[in-house]
Every structure is written in structure tokens, then in C-alpha cells.
Amino acid sequence: MSVNHRIAAFIESYFDIIFAINELTHPGEKRMILYAKEHSKILPKDFEENMNELLNSMGSTLEHVENNLKNIIKNLEDII
């Protein structure tokens, strides 16, 4: 359960950064991927695929989750 809680906190911060970079207001906690895709001019490489992979890996091994997080962070760093 703590892994899910930490991933939720990570995703919240991740979207805060994306919306700040794009000077967008935060739409709330629903449909953030769709909102970001429709309104952001700047998104990390493989944005949607990486988010879906992370969400799908939450029931997987910690190593799989960690690898997904590292990839997402690297792609986010590239746009900052």
C-alpha cells in the first residue's frame, strides 16, 4: 500500500511540474493525462505511454516500477 501511496504523490508532483512549465492551471485529479495532452505545448517524450506503463506496473515488481519511474524522471528532466 505504501508503494501505491508514494506513486500517487509522485504523479501529483509530476503533473504539477508539467502544468507549471506550460503555464496551465491544474484541472483537478481527474483526466490529467487527457488535459495535458490537449492543452500542453511541452510534454516529456513518450508522455502518455510512460504514464500508462507506470499505472499498469503498480501491481508488478518493485524493479519494474522503479525502472518506469527512472524513465519518466529522465524524460521530465529533458524538458526542464
N, C-alpha and C positions, 0 to 999 in steps of 0.2 A: 504494500500500500504506500509506503514512503516513496518508492520509485515513481509511482503514478503522481503523487503529490508534487515531487520535485520536477517532473516533466511538465506538469501543468504550470508551475511557476516559471520554468524556462520558456515555454511557449508564450506566456503572457509578456515576459520581458522582450522576447524576440519580436513580437508584433508591435510592442511599444517603440522599439528601435525603427522598424520598417515604417511605421506611420510617422514618426518624427522626421526621418530622412525625407519623406515625401510631403512633409508639412500637411498631413491629414489629421482630422480629428479621429479619435478612437470610436469605432462603431458599436462597441459593446462586445460581449463574449460570443455572440453567435455569428456565423458566416464570415469570420475574419479572413479566411483564405479567399473566398469569392470577392469580398470587398477590396482586399489588397490587389487582387488580380485586375479588377475593374477600374480602380482609381489610382494605383501607384504607377509612377513613371519609372521608378527604380526598384527593382526586385533582385534578390540574390539569384544566382544561377540555379536552375532546377528547383525553383521555389516550391511549386505545388507538388512535384514528385517527392521532394525531400520531406515535406510536411506529411504527406500520405504514408511514406515509408516509416517515419518516426511513429506516427499514430498506430500503424499496423504492427510495429515491432514491440509495442509495450507489453505484450504477453510473451515475448520471446526471451532470449538470454540477455543478461546484462551486457555482454560483449557486443551483441547486435545493436542494442540501444545506444551504447557508448559510441560505436562506430558511426551510427546515424547522427548523433549529436555533434561529433567532431566534424563531419562533413557539412552539416548545417552551419556550424560556427565559422568554418573556413570560408564558406560562400558568403556569409554575412560580413565577415571582415573585409572581403574583397570590395564591397560596396561602401564601406565606411571611409 
